[in-house]
Amino acid sequence: MTRRIAHLDMDAFYASCELMRYPQLKGLPVVIGGGRRREDDLLGKLQQAYPVAEWSENNFQERLADIPLDFFPRLSGYTGRGVITTATYAARQFGIGSAMGLMKAAKLCPNAVLLPVDFDRYRSFSRSFKAIITDIAPLMEDRGVDEVYIDFTDVPGGQREGGRVLARLIQKSIFEATGLTCSIGVAPNKLIAKMASEFNKPNGISIVREQDLQSLIWPLPCRKINGIGPKADDKLKAHGIETIGQLAERDLPWLMEHFGKSYGAWLHDAAWGRDERPVVLESEPVSMSRETTFERDLHAVRDREALGTVFTRLCEQVATDLQRKGYVGRTIGIKIRYDNFQSVTRDQSIDEHIADAKRIRQVAGQCLKRVDLSRRIRLLGVRVGSLLTADSAASAAAPEDSTAGQTGDLFSFD
């Protein structure tokens, strides 16, 4: 059979999950970001809208849907350093997008509704739509909370109309069960399927066959290829290569000469739509990390206590994530973004695999000593990589380390 691979991407996923909770916001510019949801805030809205006696778990969702629009916070009233996680399509029309600072977004659309993130809710919806998919097409590769690859090749309906019949069934089933929409691209491989899923957003289906490469793929900018970043794109443009078709015109030796043997060969294959990667049913995470952006820039000396507290909390959160998911790691790293938005990372590998917060903090503290701490800090992050499942990690006890568990004065310059 002809290989048919689908890429499914949920439409404005976080925002759509919020609109299921607050249907009165549909069609309005809504921005998600700025911090995690605090249950007290939500209860406060309910108590303002209704007498306490009228509120119960049985009519909780009904009461949420009736909260007046005037009760929702607007971007115009936001002050802080938070960034946007996602936004509704109505908000995107104002030029608002993911990773944009909320203060900047407030200038573009001050009347946009601002909602905090609720990751527990998003993960719940994520589990629901993925369960629906695997009931219909069991060969699914999980690529994050809101996107998956699916192998349609041998699934009933997966070949009909190039995969459109099965894509429609999945779309319909997800919408009926969750109320959420998704966009699906179906193509001969993962590379093209991912591009195709963007063609008809939101709630669209796009089919690309082998013979459609020149007409549908080659006119696109090179940046549409997943794996061509800003630097590579700038370099391609410097050589007069702006579209995928222009990239395909360059021969393999030229690409290898200018972009390196491995990356040049990959660029050549990508431009010609070649991608043999299988749909992987289970994939292990490469790393786990936690980071935070401060409300104001902090200084390593004057704000040492505050930074130390945050640093400890990040290490504890990463350790909790590792332990909850059953992983251990041996490469510990830190990330710092300064007040001029320059970012630096440092990491250090150790002999044993760990998931202990104190040990993570100790090694991460050593990484901190290798960065410039004389400048003000905007963002701080901690990462643990080189992961193994706890069950498969070496059973031998780690060598004794008399410094393990000590935190030390990690924000000093000595």
LUMLUM-261660 format. One record per residue: x, y, z of N, C-alpha, C, CB in turn. Coordinates in steps of 0.1 Angstrom, whole numbers, plus 2048, in hexadecimal, padded with zeros to 3 digits. Atoms other than C-alpha are relative to their C-alpha. Glycine has a CB too. Layout:
BEGIN
XYZXYZXYZXYZ ...
// end
This chain:
BEGIN
8087F480080080080080980C8007F780080C 7F97F47FF80A8247FC80180580E7F980B7F7 7FE7FB7F281983281C7F880D80280F802803 8077F47FC80184B82C80280380F7F07FE7FD 7FD7FB7F280C85E84B7F980D802810801802 8077F37FC7F787885D80780780B7F17FC804 7FC7F87F48018948737F480880480C80B7FC 80C7FA7FA7E58A088A80580A80A7F77F5807 7FC7F47F77E88C289B7F380680580980A7F8 80C7FA7FA7CD8CE8B380180F7FE7FF7FD80F 8017F28037C18F18AB80080980C7F38037F7 7FF7F77F47CC90C8C47FC7F880D7F780C7FE 80580A7F77CB8F08DD7FD80580E80A7F5801 8037FB7F27CF9018FF7F480A80080D807805 80B7F78017B891D8F47F37F97FE80380B7F5 80D80780379E9058E77FB7F980D8027F67F5 8048067F479F8F29087F980A80A80C7F9807 8067F57F879891391A7F28047FB80980C801 80D7FC80677B91B9027F57F68038018037F1 80A80A7FB76B8FA90C7FB80380E8067F27FF 8037FC7F376B90792F7F880D80180C801809 8067F280176192B9267FB8027F280A80B804 8067FE80D74B9299077FD80E7FC7F47F77FE 8037F280374294D90B80B8087FA7FC80780D 7F57F98067659568FF8027FC7F180D7FC808 7FE80480E7619458DD7FF80C7F77F67F57FC 8007F580976995D8C180880C8047F28047FC 7F97F47FA77C9758D880F7FD8007FB80380E 7F28027FE7A197B8D98037FC80E80880D7FC 7FC8057F37AE9668F680E7FB8007F67F4803 7F28047FF7D19619018027F880D80980D801 7FD8097F47DE94591880F8028037FD7F17FC 7F27FF7FC7FD94B92C80180980D8088077F5 7FD7F87F580D95F9488007F980E7F580A801 7FF8077F380C9449637F67F58007FE80A80B 80980B7FE7FA92596F7F38048068077F5808 80D7FD7FA7D69259788007FE80F7F57F77FA 8028017F17CE92B99D7F27FE80380680C807 80E8047FD7AF91A9A97F880B8077FF7F3807 8077F67F87A79369C17FB80C7F780A80680A 8057F68097A594F9A47F37FC7FA80A8037F5 80C80580778B9399937F480080A8027F27FB 80B8007F67769359B37FC80E8038057F980C 8047F27FD77895A9B87F78067F580D809800 8097FC80B7689609967F27FB8028057FB7F2 80D8067FE74C94899E7F980780C8027F1803 8067FA7F57469589C07FB80E7FD80980080C 8057F380474397A9B07F47FF7F780B8087F8 80B80180A72B96E9957F47FB8078047F77F5 80C8077FA7149599AC8017FF80F7FE7F27FA 7FF8027F270B9569D08067F28027F2800806 7F980C7FD71F93A9E07F67F480180780180D 80A80B7FE6FF9269E77FC7FA7F27F3806807 80480580D6F89239C180B7F87FA7FD80C7F7 7F580880671A9139BA8027F280680D808801 7FD80E7FC7208EE9BB8087F97F57F37F8803 7F980780A7348D49A97F77FC7F48077F4806 80A80480A7158CA9957FE80A7F57F37FC806 8027F580A7128EC98480C8087FE7F4809804 7F37F98017378F59848028057F280B7F7804 7FD7FC80D73B8F695E7F680A7FB8007F37F7 80A7F780471A90795980280E8057F27FB805 7FD7F37FA72492397080C8067F98037FE80F 7F47FA80774692795F7FB8067F380A7F57FD 8047FB80E73492B93D7F880D8017F87F57FA 8087F47FE71F94794C80780C8067F47FD809 7F87F57FB73B95C95A80080C7F680E7FC804 8017F480973697F94B80E8037FA7FA80C807 7F37FC80675198B93380780A8077FD8057F2 7FA7F67F87589A89498097FB80B7F680A805 7F98057F576699196380E7FB7FC7F87F4806 7F380680578398494D80A80B7FF7FE7F97F3 7F57F68017A49969508048027F180D7FB808 7FC7FC80D7B19A893180F8027FF7F880D7FB 7F17FE8027D49AC92380380E8048047FE7F1 7FD7F27FC7D19D192980480280E7F48097FC 7FD7FE7F27D49CC94E80B7F88047F47FC808 7F68097FC7F19B494D80E8088028027F67F5 7F37FB7FE8139BE95B8097F480580180C80B 7F880B7FC82F9A595D8097FC7F47F87F4805 7F780480A8489919497FC7F37F980E7FE807 80580C80683297493E8008007F17F37FD806 80180180F83096691B7F47F87FD80D7F97FB 80C8078058149589068037F17FE7FB8077F3 7FF80E8048109329057F87FD7F37FA7F880C 80880180C7F59348EA7F580A8007FA7F17FE 80B7F68017D99498DD7F67FB7F680680E7FB 80A80480A7B89458CB8038067F37F2804805 7FE7FB80D7B694B8A67FB80E7FF7F87F77F6 8047F28007A396B8AD80B8098057F3802809 7F57F87FB7C19788C180B8007F68057FA80E 7F48008097DA96D8A77FE80A7F48017F27FA 8037F680A7C998588E80680D8037F18017FD 7F97F37FC7D99A18A280F7FF8007FB80480E 7F18028007FC99389E8057F980C80680D7FE 7FC8077F47FC9818BF8037F27FE7F580280B 7FC80E80280E9608C18077FA80C8097FF7F4 7FA8077F581E9468D780E8068038017F17FD 7F37FC7FB83D9508EB80280F80080B7FA7F7 8007F28008359758E77FE80580F7F58077F7 8027FA7F283898A9077F280680180B80B802 80D7FB7FE8179939167FF80F8007FA7FB80D 8007F28018209B79197FF8057F280C806807 8017FC80E8269B98F47F37FD7FA80B7F87F8 80D8048058069A68EC7F580A8057FC7F2805 80A7F67FB7F39C09027FF80C7F780480380E 8007F58097FE9DB8EA7F87FD7F380E8057FD 80680480D7F19C78CC7F17FE8028067F47FB 80F8027FE7CF9BE8DB7FD80180F7FC7F17FB 8027FE7F27C99CD8FE7F47FA80580080E803 80D8057FB7A69C09007FF7F08007F58057F7 80080F8017B099B8FB7FF7FA80F80D7FB7FA 8028077F37A598491880D7F88037F47F7800 7F48077FB7C397692C7FC7F580A80A80A807 80380C7F87BF95393B80E7FA8047F77F67FA 7F48077FC7DA94194F7FF7F17FB8017FF810 80080E8057E591E9447FB7F680A80F7FD7FC 80580A7F87D68FF9518047F27FA7F0800801 7FA80C8077ED8E29477F97F380480E7FF804 80780C7FD7D98C895A7F47FE7F77FB80080F 80B8018097BB8CF9458047FD7F27F880E7FF 7FB80380E7CF8CF9248057F27FF80B80A7FD 7FB80E8007DF8AE92D7F47F68008097FD80C 80C8098007BD89F9347F97FF7F27F580580A 80580080E7B08AA9128097F87F67FD80E7FB 7F68078097D089D9027FE7F180180E804804 80280F7FF7CB87A9107F37FC7FA8007FD80F 80D8048067A787A9048017FF7F17F580A804 80080080F7AE8838E08097F57FB80380E7FA 7F780B8047CB86B8DE7FA7F280180D801808 80780D7FF7B684E8EB7F77FE7F57F980080E 80980280B79D8558D08077FC7F37F880E7FE 7F880380C7B88548B58047F280080C8097FF 7FA80E8007C78338C07F57F68008087FE80D 80B8098027A48238C17FD7FE7F17F4806807 80380180E7A182B89C80D7FC7F87FC80E7FB 7F38028077C682A89180B7FE80A80480B7F6 7F78027F47DD8198AA80E8047FF7FF7F1803 7F27FD8027FE82289A80280F8018057FB7F3 8007F17FE8028458AA80D8038077F4804809 7F47FB7F98228588B47FC80D80780B8027F5 8037F57F881D8708D080B80B7FF7FE7FC80F 7F67F680282F8918C87FE80C80A8008057F2 8027F57F78238A68E57F180180480480E7FA 80E7FF7FB8038B28F67F68027F680080B80B 80A7FC80A7F28BD8D68037FB7F27FF80F800 7FD80580D8018AA8B98057F280080A8097F8 7FC80E8028068878AC8037FD7F27F67F6806 7FF80680D81187388E7F87F380080F7FE7FB 80880C8017FB8578828037F97F37F0803801 7FE80880C80283B86A7F37FB7FB80A7F4802 80D8038067E38388538027F47F77FB80C7F8 7FE80980B7F381F83B7F77F480080E7FC800 80880C8007E27FF8467F38008088097F5806 80D7FE7F87C480D8597F58017F680180D809 80C7FF8097A28088497FC80F7FE7F47F9806 8037F380479A82883680C8097FF7F780680A 7F47F88017BE8348388058037F280B7F9808 7FC7FE80D7C38318137F58077F78047F37F9 80B7FA8077A183F80880280F7FF7F37FC806 7FE7F28027A48617F880D8058057F4808805 7F37FC7FB7C886280280180080F80480C7FA 8008007F27BF85E8267F680A80680E805805 80A7F67FC7A48798277F47F98087FA8077F4 80B8077F97898608328037FD80E7FC7F37F8 7FD8037F379B85585080380C80880D7F7801 7FE7F37F97A68788597F380680480880A7F7 80D7FB7FD7828838587FA7F980C7F67FF7F4 8058087F577886786F80780480D8027F17FE 7F97FC7F47938708887FC80E80580F7FF7FE 8047F27FD78A8958877F28008068008097F3 80E8017FB76588D88C7FF7FA80E7F77F97F6 8018077F376B8758A980680980B8087F37FF 7FA7F77F678288E8BB7F680B80480D8057FC 8097F57FE7698AA8B77F47FB8087FB8067F3 80C8057F974B8958C38037FD80E7FA7F47F9 7FD8047F275D8898E280580B80880B7F57FF 7FA7F57F876F8A98EC7FC80E7FD80F7FF7FF 8047F38047618C68D980C8087FA7FB80880B 7F47F98057858CE8CC8027FC7F180C7FB808 7FD80380E7908D18A880F7FE7FE7FB80C7F7 7F28038047B08C68978028027F18047F2805 7FD80080E7C18C987680A7F57FD80780E7FC 7F880C8047D08AB8648068017F27F77F4801 7F980180D7E98A88488047F17FE80C8097FF 7FD80D8047ED8878368098007F47F37F77FE 7F680080B80B8808208087F380080A80C803 7F880C8008258658178097FE80C8088007F3 7F78017F483A86D8367FE80B80A80F8007FB 8027F77F583D88085680480E7FD8087FB80C 7FB7F380485089D8477F68087F980D7FF7F7 80A7F88088368A782E7F38008077FE7F97F2 80D8007F881889D84580080C8097FE7F3807 7FF7F57F78248B785E7FD80D7F980D800808 8027F48088258D28447F18017FC8098017F4 80E8018058038C78367F680480B7FD7F37FA 8097FD7F67F28CA8587FE80F8038047F980D 8017F17FE7F88F08577F88067F480D806801 8067FA80C7E78F48357F28068028007F67F5 80E7FC7FE7C38F78407FB80280E7F77F67F8 8047FD7F27C29028647F680B80180D803808 80380B7F77AC9018777F67F67FB7FB80580E 80A80A8047988E18748007FC7F27F2805804 7FF80480E7A68D88528077F37FE80880B7F9 7F980D8047B28B98408078037F37F67F47FE 7F87FE80C7CE8BB8268067F37FC80A80B802 7FB80C8057D889E81080B8037F67F57F77F9 7F57FE8097FA89D7FF8057F37FB80C808806 7FC80D8068038817E780E8037FA7F67FB7F5 7F28008068258797D780180A7F48057F37FC 8007F780C81C88C7B77FD80E8037F67FA7F6 8047F27FD8128AB7CA80D8088057F680080B 7F47FA7FB8368B37D580380E7FA80C7F77FF 7FD7F380783D8CE7BB7F680A8018037FD7F1 80B7F680081B8DF7BC7FD80580E7F47FA7FA 8047FC7F28158DF7E280B8038097F77F5806 7F57FF7F78368DC7F380B80A7FB8067F3803 7F57F88058508ED7DD7FE80F8018037FC7F2 8027F17FE8409107DE80180580E7F28047FA 8007FC7F284291180480E8058047FC7F5809 7F37FB7FA85E9248178077F48067FE80B80A 7F880B7FB87A90E8227FD7FE80F80F8037FE 8038017F18719168477F57F78037FE80E805 80B8097FD8529008438057F28027F68017F4 7FA80D7FD8698E28448047FF80F80C7FD7F7 7FD8027F286A8D686880F7FB8017F77F6807 7F28048008908D686E80980B7FA8027F37FA 7F97F58058998F685C7FD80C8097FC8037F1 8027F57F689E91187780380D7FA8087FD80C 7FE7F38048A393687580E8027FA7FE80A80B 7F27FE8058C99348708027F97F380A7FA80B 7FE80880D8C89198557F88087F57FB7F2801 8087F980A8AC92D84480780D7FB7F2804806 7F87F48048C194D84480B7FC7F780580780D 7F58048098DE93A8357FB7FC7F38087F4807 80680480D8C892B81A7FC80D7F87F47F7802 8047F38078BA94E81280D8077FB7F8809809 7F47FA8048DE95B8108057FA7F280B7FF80A 7FC80780D8E39427F37F48017F68037F2803 80B7FF8098C294D7E37F67F58008058017F2 80A80C7FF8AE92F7EF7F580480A8087F3804 80A7FC7F888D93A7FD7F47F58017FA80D7FC 80B80A80087491E7F38067F28007F78037F4 7FB80E8008768F97F68037FB7F27F47F6806 7FD80380E8758F67D080E8057FC7F68067F7 7F37FB80389490C7CE80B7F780780280F804 7F68097F98A58F57E88017F37F87FB7FE80E 80080C80889C8D77D38098017F37F27FB7FC 7F87FE80C8AE8E77B580F7FE8037FD80D7FA 7F28017FC8CF8E67C88047F180080480780D 7FD80E8008E28C67C38077FC80D80A7FD7F4 7FC8057F38EE8B07DF80E8048047FF7F1800 7F27FC7FD9148B77DD80080F8058097FE7F5 8007F27FC90D8DD7DF7FB80280E7F88087F6 8067FF7F28F78D97FE8097FB80A7F27F9800 7F78067F69108C380F80C8098028047F27FC 7F47F77FF92C8DB8087FD80C8098048057F2 8047F47F99198F98167F97FE80D7F78097F7 8088027F49058E98328057F48087F27FF7FD 7FB80C7FA91A8CB83C7FA7F37FA7FD80180F 80480D8069188A78327F27FB80480A7F6803 80C8057FA8FC89C8497F48097FD8017FD80E 80B7F78018E68BB8497FD8037F180380D807 8027FE80E8EB8C18247F97F57F980D8027F9 80780B8058E089E81C7F18008048077F2804 80E8007FB8C18A28327F880B7F880080380F 8077F68078B88C38217FC7FC7F280980D7FF 80380580D8BA8B27FF7F47F780080C7F97FA 80B8097FF8A389680A7F38078048037F580B 80C7F97FC88B8AE81B7FA8087F580380980C 8057F880C8888C47FC7F97F77F680B8077F9 80680980987F8A57E87F57F780780B7F77F9 80B8077F98668998028037F28047F48007F7 7FD80D7FC87987B80D8027FF81080E7FC7FA 8008027F287486F8317FB7F28047F880B808 80380E7FD87584B83C7FE7FD80F80B7F77FB 8018027F28718508617F27F980380080E808 80D8077FC8578388707F880780A8037F2805 8087FC7F483B8408878037F880C7F07FF7FD 7FB8077F48498388A97F580080B80D807805 80B8017F782F82B8C180480580E7FB7F2801 7FB7FB7F38448328E180D8067FE8007F480A 7F37F980186084B8E480380580E80080B7F6 7FC7FB7F387485390380480E7FF80C7F7804 7FC7F27FF87987790D80F8018007FA80780B 7F27FE80089C88590780480780D8048087F4 7FD7F87F389B89D9257F380580680980B7FC 80B7F97F98848AD93E80680D8067FA7F780B 7FB7F37FB8878D19497F48098068068087F4 8097F67FB8768ED95C80880E7FF7FC7FD80F 7FA7F380087C9129587F580B8048068047F2 8097F67FC86D93396480580E7FB7FD80080F 7FD7F280486C9579577FC80980C7FA8047F3 8037F77F586E9719737F880C7FD80D804807 8087F480285698D97880980C7FE7F780280C 7F67F58028749A497A80E7F97FF80080B80C 7F280580189999E9728067FF80D8098087F6 7FA8027F38AC99098F80F8007FF7FB7F3807 7F17FF8008D19959998057F580980580E804 7FB80B7F98E69789A580480380E80B7F97F9 7FB7FC7F38F398C9C37F580680880C80A7FF 80B7F87F88D79A49CD7F47F78027FD80C7F9 80C8087FF8BC98A9C78037F18027F78017F3 7FB80E7FF8D096B9D17F67F780780D800808 8098097F98B695E9EA7F47FC7F77FB80880C 80C8038098999619D18047F67F57FB80D7FA 7FB80980A8AE9509B68027F280580D8067F9 7FD80D7FA8B99359CD7F37F880280780180D 80D8077FE89592D9D67FA7FB7F37F680A807 80580480D88A92C9B28087F47FA80080C7F6 7F780A8058A89179A97FD7F280680E804802 80380D7F88A08FD9C47F27FB7FB7FF80380F 80E80580487B8FC9B98017FA7F27F680C800 7FF80680D8848F69958077F28008098097F7 7FA80D7FF89B8D999E7F67F680680D801809 80A8097FA8808CA9B47F57FD7F67F980780C 80B80380A8668CD9988057F77F57FC80D7F9 7FB80980A87D8BC97F8017F280680E8057FB 7FF80D7FA8848A19987F37F980280780180E 80D8067FF85F89C99E7FB7FB7F37F680B805 80480480D85989A9798077F27FC80380A7F5 7F980D80387487F9757FA7F580880F802803 80480B7F886886B9927F27FB7FD80080480F 80E80380384386D9888007F77F37F880C7FE 80180780C84B86096580A7F57FF80380A7F5 7F880C80086584796F80D8017F97F97F47FC 7F47FE80788585696180B8058097FE80A7F4 7F57FA7F98A885E96D8098057F58087F5809 7F77FA80A8C387395B80E8038067FA80D7FB 7F27FE7FC8E887A95C80680D7FB8087F47FC 7FB7F38048EC89B94A7F780B8058008017F0 8077F57F98E28B995F80480D7F980280080F 7FD7F48068DF8DB94F7F880C8057FE7FF7F1 8087F47FC8D48FF9557FF8097F480880880C 8027F680A8C791A93F7FE80E8067F47FC7F7 8027F37FB8C993F9457FE80A7F480D805808 8027F580A8BB95C93180280D8077F17FF7FA 7FD7F37FA8C997E9397F680B7FC80E8047FC 8097F58028B79A09398008057F280380B809 7FF7FC80E8C39A59157FB7F57F780E8047FC 80680B8078B198590B80B7F67FA7F88057F5 7F680A8038D29739057FF7F480980F806800 80180D7F88D094E91080D7F98007F47F87FA 7F48097FF8EC93791C7FB7F480780B807807 80380D7FA8EB91392580D7F98047F87F67F7 7F48087FC9048FD9387FB7F380580880880B 80480D7FA9028D894180C7F88047F87F87F5 7F68087FB9168BE9527FB7F280280580580E 80380E7FF9158989508077FA80C8037F87F3 7FB8077F491A88296F8007F17FD7F880480D 7FE80F80292285D9737F37F980280A7FB809 80C8087FD9008529817F48077FB7FF7FF810 80D7FB8048DC8579767F880480D7F87F67F7 8067FB7F48C886B98F7F28067FD80980B807 80C7F98008A68799977FD80680D7F47F67FC 8017FB7F38AD8889B880281080080B7FA809 8007F28018A68AD9BD80D8078057F4806807 7F37FA7FA8C48B59D480C7FD7F78027FA80E 7F58038088DC8A39BD7FF8087F38017F17FD 8017F880C8CE8B599E80480E8037F18007FB 7FD7F27FD8D18D69B080F8028027F980580D 7F27FF7FD8F58CF9BA8088017F28057F3807 7F980080D9008C79967FC80C7F87FC7F37F8 8047F48078EB8E398780780C8067F1802801 7F97F57FA8FC8FA9A080F8017FA8017FF80F 7F380080691E8F09917FF8077F38067F27FF 8027FA80D9118FA96F7FE8108017F37FB7F9 8027F17FE90791D97D80D8078017F780280C 7F37FA7FE92B9239868088037F38097F8809 7F97FE80D9349229617F980A7F78007F27F9 8077F580891D93F95680380D8077F17FD7FF 7FE7F37FB91F96495A7F480480A80180B7F5 80B7FC7F690B96D97A80180E8048017F780C 7FF7F27FD91499297A7F48087F980D8067FC 80B7F98078F699A9637F37FC8058017FC7F1 80E8037FB8D199B96B7FA7F57F87F880D7FF 80580D8068BE97B9647F18027FE8037F4809 80E7FF80389C97A9537F97F28017FF8057F1 80680D80089795495180A7F68067FC7FB7F2 7F880A7FA8A59369647FA7F27FD80380280F 80680E8038A191195A80A7F68047FD7FF7F1 7F880C7FC8AD8EF9657FC7F47F77FE7FC80F 80380B8098AF8D094E8087F48048048047F1 7FA80D7FE8B78AB9527FF7F87F47FA7F980D 80080780D8C18989338077F28028078087F6 7FB80D8018D08779287F87F680980F7FF805 80A8077F78B18669378007F17FD7F38057FE 80380E8008AC84193E7F47FE80980C7F7804 80A8047F788E83094D8067FB80D7F67F57FA 7FA8047F389482A9728027F18007F780480B 7FE80E80088F80596C80C7FB7F87F47F97FA 7F58048088AA80395180D8068047FD8037F2 7F47FA7FC8C38199638097F68087FD80C809 7F78097F98E18089737FC7FF80E80F8057FF 8058037F38D87F799380B80380B7FB7F2801 7F57FE7F68FA7FD9A37FE80D80780E7FF7F9 8017F47F88FA8179BE80A80A7FB8017FE80F 7F67F580490A8399B580B80180A7F880D7FE 7F57FE7F692C8409C57FC80A80A80D8047F8 8037F67F592A8529E680680D7FC8057FB80D 7FB7F380292D8779E27FD80980C7F98067F3 8027F97F493288BA017F980D7FE80D802807 8067F38039248AA9F07F17FE7FC8078087F6 80E80280590389A9E47F680580A7FE7F17FE 80B7FB7F78E58AC9F280380E8057FD7F780B 7FD7F27FB8F88CC9FB7FC80A7F580F801803 8047F68098EA8EB9EB80B80A7FE7F3807804 7F67F78019069039F27FC80E7FC80A7FC7F5 8037F28039089289EA8028027F180980A808 7FE80280E9029239C57FF80D7F87F67F67FA 8017F48078FB9479BC80A80A8047F2806802 7F57F77FE91C9559C780A7FE7F58067FD80E 7F680080B93A95B9B080C7F880380480E7FC 7F48087FC9539459C37FE7F27FB80380080E 
// end
